[in-house]
Amino acid sequence: MKVTALMVKELRERTQAGMLDCKKALKETDGDMDKAVDYLRTKGLSKAAKKAGRIATEGAIVSYVHGGRVGVLLEVNCETDFVGKLDDFQTFCHDVCLQIAAMNPLAVDREGVNPERVEAERVVLRETALNSGKPEKIVDKIVDGQINKYYADNVLLEQKFVKDDKKTIEEVQRELVAKIGENVKIRRFVRYELGEGLEKKQEDFAAEVAAQVANS
């Protein structure tokens, strides 16, 4: 695949790596942008990757309430109090709150998802695949792919950004790290939905929030 100057520019903006390194990464990964980012990270050429291991204990706790029915409390960490007050950092925190309100993730990352819940999902998916007549020798591979999709739907960092579905939340976070020059980590969140757990008429608040965010 031909590597264009526009592709190199986009990769540089996402990783802050050198132009030649970005060009090589894209050639090595046949132009796949996400794989090129990972290539640079593994080679230690992405500035964002270098910052990922630095301690981040400052930041902000922010909140968001949608229509008095869905509320989010979120903690995002950075390295210094100064960065925690920057508009770019605060905008990122707000956008993540919108994401959580709209998409209702289970956890920040895969490690935060209850393993028993994942295993239960795997069992159901496997039985479904077998019952549909799929050959047993390929069922596990099919289920692995479906589990990765399950994580992509339910893990905050892997979800598509509601304001730009060409990026994941992790990619948005990485872009912020590259821009502000400090490590940034989404640490934890709590999402509340009015009447959650009570017997009542079911309303899809998450879909409503997502629709409003997309139109904003």
ZINOR-V461893 format. One record per pair of residues at least 12 apart in sequence whose ideal C-beta (glycine too) atoms are under 6 Angstrom apart, sorted by sequence separation. I is the first residue (numbers start at 1). J is the second residue. D is the distance in whole Angstrom. If there is no record, write none. Layout:
i=I j=J d=D
i=I j=J d=D
This chain:
i=62 j=74 d=5
i=157 j=169 d=5
i=193 j=205 d=6
i=129 j=142 d=5
i=156 j=169 d=6
i=157 j=170 d=4
i=8 j=22 d=5
i=25 j=39 d=4
i=61 j=75 d=5
i=8 j=23 d=5
i=25 j=40 d=5
i=59 j=76 d=5
i=76 j=93 d=5
i=126 j=143 d=5
i=59 j=77 d=4
i=125 j=143 d=5
i=7 j=26 d=6
i=59 j=78 d=5
i=3 j=23 d=6
i=58 j=78 d=5
i=56 j=77 d=4
i=122 j=143 d=6
i=125 j=146 d=5
i=15 j=37 d=6
i=56 j=78 d=5
i=58 j=80 d=5
i=74 j=96 d=6
i=3 j=26 d=4
i=14 j=37 d=6
i=17 j=40 d=5
i=56 j=79 d=5
i=58 j=81 d=5
i=74 j=97 d=5
i=3 j=27 d=6
i=21 j=45 d=5
i=60 j=84 d=5
i=11 j=36 d=6
i=15 j=40 d=5
i=59 j=84 d=5
i=72 j=97 d=5
i=122 j=147 d=6
i=58 j=84 d=5
i=17 j=45 d=5
i=72 j=100 d=5
i=1 j=30 d=5
i=17 j=46 d=5
i=72 j=101 d=5
i=121 j=150 d=6
i=1 j=31 d=4
i=15 j=46 d=4
i=16 j=47 d=4
i=62 j=93 d=4
i=70 j=101 d=5
i=15 j=48 d=6
i=60 j=93 d=6
i=64 j=97 d=4
i=66 j=101 d=5
i=110 j=151 d=6
i=110 j=155 d=6
i=109 j=155 d=6
i=106 j=154 d=4
i=108 j=156 d=5
i=109 j=157 d=5
i=162 j=210 d=6
i=105 j=154 d=6
i=105 j=156 d=4
i=162 j=213 d=5
i=103 j=159 d=5
i=102 j=162 d=5
i=99 j=162 d=5
i=108 j=186 d=5
i=92 j=176 d=5
i=100 j=189 d=5
i=100 j=191 d=5
i=88 j=180 d=6
i=83 j=180 d=6
i=83 j=182 d=5
i=104 j=206 d=5
i=79 j=182 d=4
i=78 j=182 d=5
i=79 j=183 d=6
i=102 j=206 d=6
i=78 j=184 d=5
i=102 j=209 d=4
i=77 j=185 d=5
i=101 j=209 d=5
i=102 j=210 d=4
i=76 j=186 d=5
i=77 j=187 d=5
i=102 j=213 d=5
i=75 j=187 d=5
i=75 j=188 d=5
i=74 j=189 d=4
i=98 j=213 d=5
i=73 j=190 d=5
i=72 j=191 d=5
i=71 j=192 d=4
i=70 j=193 d=5
i=69 j=194 d=4
i=48 j=174 d=5
i=51 j=177 d=5
i=56 j=183 d=5
i=48 j=177 d=4
i=54 j=183 d=4
i=56 j=185 d=5
i=48 j=178 d=5
i=47 j=178 d=6
i=52 j=183 d=6
i=51 j=183 d=4
i=70 j=205 d=5
i=69 j=205 d=6
i=66 j=209 d=5
i=14 j=175 d=6
i=16 j=178 d=4
